Amino acid sequence: MQPPVKPPQPKKRAEPNSPAAVDPVTTRIDPDRCIGCGLCLAVCPQETLAIADGKAVVRGDMSMGCDHCGAVCPTEAIRVNAVDPAQFEFQTFRADSRWLPHGHFDTAALVNLMASRRSCRNFSAQPVDRALLEDLVKVGITAPSGSNCQPWTFTLLPDRAMVERLGRRIGDFFRKTNQLAEKSWLRHILKWIGKPELDTYYRQHYATVQRGLAAHANDGRDLLFHGATAGMVVAAENDASCPAEDALLATGNILLAAHAMGLGTCLIGFAIEAMRRDRSIVRLLGIPDYETPHAVIALGWPAETYQRVAWRKPVTIRF
């Protein structure tokens, strides 16, 4: 069985506020191209740049590696070596690298895409090409991140066998959890000493999990990943400034892009809960201890269609 697809592991980063957490300055400016317009200074969040003798120069010793200076330069005089332009090259479609000005996209089309994305619980048996999965990762990393640290990592489950392997481990975890939750005396004792988690689990999740375990044992139905033929685990390094938020922002991009590519997706919350409580499941995927998974995405070709978008519940708005 092939291992999950995972990019090379980065070195563990330092604490976000420590000097070691700041990337070395890799910005290079071509003085022959620079016209001294100062646009790069205006968008630099770290005051890395300055104007000297009518030209932009590197003066600071800190850099977020955001490439804002390179993207805003009208003469292409700036290069940030910390970034890789190849991350914006896709295998299954061609993306336009020109910046899209504010207000220059069809808002109605964007809202229709967002509202049309549904959690898919009926997948066909058709496999998902690895190129699509790799392109989804590249779409994911276009998301913003706290202090531009981009702490996310992506572990791909490229086929049904890998999804089933993870599903079995998660099923084992919940089978043991349900066996514990069935012991009323244990729930009561734990609740009495101030640990009500098992009792809460029994009331809120036991029956649902038991149905899923029984369905798989009796007729092989997959009520966890819903028959998905691929999957993705989105994690982030623990010492980033806001790792959960960063991982979930990337996940949101992936969900929308998958729908645009014709794929169905479903976030698997039970998988995340099992990973949080049983670290051996995380290690099974080759994810190191200094990373925490924040989203598990079931992926595949949908075997369901809708006639309209699904309406939403009333929302609370405050001013």
C-alpha positions, 0 to 999 in steps of 0.5 A: 500500500502506498503511503499518503502523499506529503511534501517534505517536512519543514523545520520546526519554526520558532515561537512567533514573537522570537527573532528566529521566527522572522524570515531572513530578508531575501528581497533583491532589487535591481537598481537598473529597473527601479524607478524610485516610485516608492510603491513597495515601501507603502505595502511593506508590513515590516519596513524592510525597504527604504528609498536612497538616492532615488532608488528602493533599497533593502534596509531592514533586517526583518521580512515576512516574505509576503512578496507584496513589494514584488507584486506591486512593482511596476517595472519588475525590479524586485524579487523575493527569493523566499517565494516560489512562482511555481506554486502558482503553476497548475496542472489541470488549468491555467491561472491568470497571475495578473492582480484582479483589482477590487470590484472587478469580479462578478459578485453574483457568480462568486456568491452562487459558487459559495452557495452551491458548494454542499457537503457531499455524502454520495460519491461515485467510485471514480478515482480522483487524479493526483494532479487535481489533488495537488492543484487543490493544495496550491489553491489552498495556500493562496489563503491569508495566514497570521503574520504571513507565516503560512504554517499549513501542511497537507497530507493527501490520501490519493485513493480509496484504499488510503481513505479506508485505512484511515477510516478503519483506525478512526472506527477502532477509536470510536468503537473503544470510546463507545464501549467505555461510554456504555458503562453508566457507572463510569460516566457517573463517576467521571461526572461526579469528579468533574469530568463530564466529557464521557457523559456528554459524548454518550448523550450527543454522539453515542447513538450516531457513532453506533449506527455508523459502526453497525452499518459498516459491520453489517453491509460495508456502508461507509457513513464516515467518508461516504465512499469518497475515493480521496481525502486530504488532511489540513494541518498546521504547525503548533507554534504559529500565531493562529494555526487553526485559523490559518488551516481553516482558511486554506480549507475554505479555499480548497472546498470552493475550488473543488466544487469549481473543478467538479469534485464533491467535498465533505468535512469529516469532524469525527475524524478530527475528534479522533485525531485530537484524542489519539495521536497514533492516528496522526502518526499513521499519516506521517504527520509530526508531533509539532503539527496538529490536524484541523480539517479532514476533507473527503473528496471525490466525484459526486453522485448527487445533484441539486435543483437550487442552492440550499437556504440558510437559517436566520442569522444574528447581525449586530451593529 
